Amino acid sequence: MAAARELACAWLLADPGSEAARADVRIGIDDDGRIGAIAPLAGAAPGPRQLVLPALSNAHDHARTFRTATLGSYGQPLEGWLPFQGVLPGMDPYLCAATSFARSVRRGVANLMVHYTRVQGGMGYADEALAVARAAQDVGVRIGFAIALRDRHGLGYADDARVLNALRPGIREAVAGRLAVRPVAPAQQLALVDEVADAVRDAGLGDQVTVQYGPTAVQWCSTPLLEAIARASADSGRPIHMHCLETRYQRQWADAEHPGGMLRFLDAIGLLSPRLTLAHCAWARPDELALLAERGVTIAVNTSSNLGLKSGIAPVPEMLAQGCRIAMGLDGGAFDDDDDALREMRLAHALHRGRGFDTTMSRAQLWAFAAQHGPRAVRGGEARGGRIAVGEQADLLVLDWDALDDDALFPDIDPLDLLLARASGTHVAQVFVGGRCVVDGGRVQGIDEPASNAELLARMRAALAANGAPAAWLATARALAEDLAPFYREGHFGCCG
């Protein structure tokens, strides 16, 4: 039976780092969106030369539309950066999500994690979640949708009253009104997750969206809330997505609050399991990484985000040495503020591949990081990706080989060498997700991305012009960041701060 669609490629990297590249190959895509055939071409591939490889995954992100530097928070560490995320007023959640997803898929991402920490408002939460889900469907990307859960420490890593006392009096009222946490019972928070999951299922979007528990981090969640999430996940099988040990101050807080070990505490309450993805772990220690590996936890490493927020460099070689399953996350903070997953992969490889003749991150490990482990964080269970083989989902990234190999001096140059040396989103010609061509000619097919971006920007500018509150909060956020610096430097948090 003939394939529903065929791709002729000059080079195929079916399993990068593990298998050699194959020249002049035909890929057949069946009606069910899976690879139906991989066979040699009778002669060279016709037309422009293409390099085909598995699509990438982004195992930790937030579906933010406007870039960090736009908000005036460039150069801030995480703790000073967070308040700036509330500068912009809420917008249409479909439009916000669609423009964010389009930017990601256009640069080669098929599976995308959304830890939904920025609610746009103006409608019920389940309705907003459905708007995000429909945006994913229209753009053509699969998403994990983790509902942010928290019940303490809205201002910093301490009780809100303690943090307020460390701030200048003139901003305390505004900060408390905007950021102080109003606790919601664990049962009520978990019920919201069930409500969203039911709405996604009833809308027929269950194959596109995997609803997850999204505790924001241990410092922002009480023990009863974390215990309730662990029980609910064990009962339902629903995945969990959570930040962990992102900064040096979180490390200090964890050691003060959990002298027996924060990760051992999480293990004792049943939270550590293959259903859990922990974002960052930049300050995790070898014994903690060994425990995460033993429990089958996925770690989403966010290389550029950690650099941009001055959080440090994650101990990726140690993670690999301990046997951890690690996946690539962009966290809305790619190196050039552009969600370029190819460049993110290359940056991580450059940092962690080793020194001299020593190799601490092999190419096979890099590809597992960039494409193979992410689907599990996004979709849960035993979801797979990052490999082109008959019977697998046709999640394909097609690059313009003529642009990538623009010197064209040696016809047998290793495509993976050039990919790791220079590939970026500018080389993306097509992206297939489940056999559907969602990017063609470098343009997203499911939505009009330029028009959507222009509409969102026009609405935002109009909202800012009509309302002085965002500018006032921007000034407050700057002052808050200044006041938080000595609070954290001097350790005024934790049980004894």
Secondary structure, 3 states (H helix, E strand, C coil): CCCCEEEEEEEECCCCCCCCCEEEEEEEECCCCEEEEEEECCCCCCCCCEEEEECEEECCCCCCCCCHHHHCCCCCCHHHHHHHHHCCCCCCHHHHHHHHHHHHHCCCEEEEEEEECCCCCCCCHHHHHHHHHHHHHHHCCEEEEEEEECCCCCCCCCCHHHHHHCCCHHHHHHHHHHHCCCCCCHHHHHHHHHHHHHHHHHCCCCCCEEEEEEECCHHHCCHHHHHHHHHHHHHHCCCEEEEECCCHHHHHHHHHHCCCCHHHHHHHCCCCCCCEEEEECCCCCHHHHHHHHHHCCEEEECHHHHHHCCCCCCCHHHHHHCCCEEEECCCCCCCCCCCCHHHHHHHHHHHHCCCCCCCCCCHHHHHHHHHHCHHHHHHCCCCCCCCCCCCCECCEEEEEHHHHCCCCCCCCCCHHHHHHHHCCHHHEEEEEECCEEEEECCEECCCCHHHHHHHHHHHHHHHHHHCCHHHHHHHHHHHHHHHHHHHHHCCCCCCCC
